[in-house]
Amino acid sequence: MSDASAIGAVDLEGELLRHFGHSEFRPGQKPVIEAVLAGRSALAVFPTGGGKSVCYQLPAVLLDGLTLVVSPLIALMKDQVDALRVRGIAAARLDSTLTTDEVAGIYEGLGGGLKLLYVAPERLVSEALLERLKRVRISLLAVDESHCISEWGHNFRPEYLRLAGLARKLKVPRVLALTATATPAVARDISREFRIRVADRVQTSFHRPNLALHICPVSAGERLGLLTDKLASERRFPAIIYVTLQHTAESVAGHLQRNGIRARAYHAGLADEVRASVQNEFMEGRLEAIVATIAFGMGIDKADIRSVYHFNLPKTLENYQQEIGRSGRDGLPAHCEMLACADDLVVLQNFTLGDTPEESALRLLVDHLLRQGDHFDISRYEMSRITDVRPLVLETVITYLEKEKILEPAGSFYSKFQIAFEHAEDRVLAGYSAERRRFLHRIFEVGRRGRRWLTIDVDAAAAETGENRSRILKALNFLQEAGDITLKPSGLRHRFRLLPAASARHPGAIATWLYGLFTNREREDLKRLDGIVALACDPDCSTRHLLAYFGEKLAAPCGHCGNCLTGGEARKSLPSSPEKEITLDHLSAIQSLKREGHAALRGSRPLARFLCGISSPATTRDRLTRHDAFGLLEGIPFDKVLAQVGA
């Protein structure tokens, strides 16, 4: 079907059945698809499990050209690409798990019948990919998790801010934005960025009558026993138990195991292979429960989850909506219970307050970026460690500077390559002419040799040997293609150009402006915690309260949440433990720590972060997270610690 085809000429139900095996559309899907096929951009706000993927997969099959799908979820990409290929639809993905050869193969296939290409948003700064995409007819850009574009949303990701400009640069005729968690304000942000008309914003109901929401106020000391009793007696398995901290996941999972429940922990601190093993066991039904931080669940599709417990308070109502939405996707009843304790607020507030960078750190970062010259490249990892600005904050700063036309991305490249010889080195060299042997030998000699890998810094090799950088890269790629070596890139660096506006603004003024943006963001995040408390303490219908936050009115109480079933009570209060105090022993330990003179702990905010158990690039770099004082005041409000160390 060409873009100019009349929409009335397409039997959408017939195409849906032919390509995807569904006999009818779910609510909202058809109007979204009709808008896209008519050449208009659209926004689909559907609840988790509401069928967002069909809204771009069916148009991708019907439209001429490539559909580019932007998604931050590797698990979703892999599952969807595999499912599309089974149905005979040409699809591929570009993510961090692919080898150099696999990426090269996908690049070669662009423009050759590929219908869908899934990419992570951070990939779209790659000069190599963008150059190839410019030569391809892109009929549709689908942006999953599009709420990440909103600076005031719950899960802002700075790389999403580039997508609207990228769509225009690539001359994409239509954009489909998709999300499960957009408030009305966030939906307006998305629509403004992608120029989506109000008439083409389709939101279906967030009300899931099969989900029973329960809120149980409980003290910290009683919570674990209560959870164990509920799981053992009610047997609502499979179950997900969400926690805030990694060590909580481990301790809760261990306790459940000792009480006869097949449970394992899942969090970002586990090795990749361990996380994969836990997820596979859960997906295959060999685990009854998984105890997870919010790292779990994004992009997985397990329809029969019978219960979701929030052992700790969720970070936001958006998170809560998304996390409970992973249960009951088969339409059968599911139980969602929040074990609400006010003690959790301290940890959540501390992470929010601890994320805000110091103005002096922002000044150092901006000064460094703006004094590099008109053309420069940086390692974000190294820059983060030098300035003690967290990677996400650093990426946000760069994106803001791009939006202000102060600097412009100019692609990325790898500065180092690790080489493993598939044959003896002498044998590899023997297959080439004398001149090429000498060239390769000089390059190898410049490298740093390890037990298995030879590491080559390409710029250093070029400077020392006098050879052209591109010739070195071509030679290494040729050796890999010939099967003589295995090549692993590392040391990702990003190129930038300074724009004329950079000279018109003082770095200090820019840093102050940025600091204002981050402190505003901090206030918004703290308000979201107030929203969680308001839901937990409201004696009226929990379902109606939650839906109202997303702009949906429920005419009458749902009749199936905990408050409705108990007839409602007086306003609830959340149990809390007595507030921890800063003792004389604490003060003595803090003074001792100050006398040690650690560079990473200069300044009140870095020291307060450290004492509250919040790591930073500098404390990680200096291995200070192993220090006895790290987390000394964990559980004490951050602002109280900050006031104490600044006194």
Buried (B, 14 or more C-beta within 10 A) or exposed (E): BEBEBEBEEBEBEEBBEEBBEBEEBBEBBBBBBBBBBBBBBBBBBBBBBBBBBBBBBBBBBBBEBBBBBBBBBBBBBBBBBEBBEEEEBBBBBBBEEBEBEBBBEBBEEBBEEBBBBBBBBBBBBBEEBBEBBEEBEBBBBBBBBBBBBBBEBBBBBBBBBBBBEBBEEBEBBBBBBBBBBBBBEBBBBBBEBBEBEEEBBBBBBBBBEEBBBBBBBBBBEEBBEBBBEBBEEEEBBBBBBBBBBBEBBBBBBBBBBEBEBBBBBBBEBBEEEBBEBBBEBBBEEEBBBBBBBBBBBBBBBBEEBBBBBBBBBBBBBBBBBBBBBBBBBBEEBBBBBBBBBBBBBBBBBBBBBBBBBBBBBBBBBBBBBBEBEEEBBBBBBEBBBBBBBBEEBBBBBBBBBBEBEBBEBBBBBBBBBBBEBBEEBEEBBEEBEEEEBEBBEBBBEBBEEEEEBBBBBBBBBBEEBEBEEEEBBEBBBBBBEEEBBBBBBEBBBBBBEBBEEBEEBEBEEBBBBBBEBBEEBBEBBBEBBEBBBEBBBBBBBBBBBBBEBBBBEBEEBBEBBBBBEEEBEEEBEBBBEEEBEBEEEBEEBBEEBEEEEBEBBBBBBBBBBBBBBBBBBBBBBBEBBEBEBBBBBBBBBBEBBBEBBEE
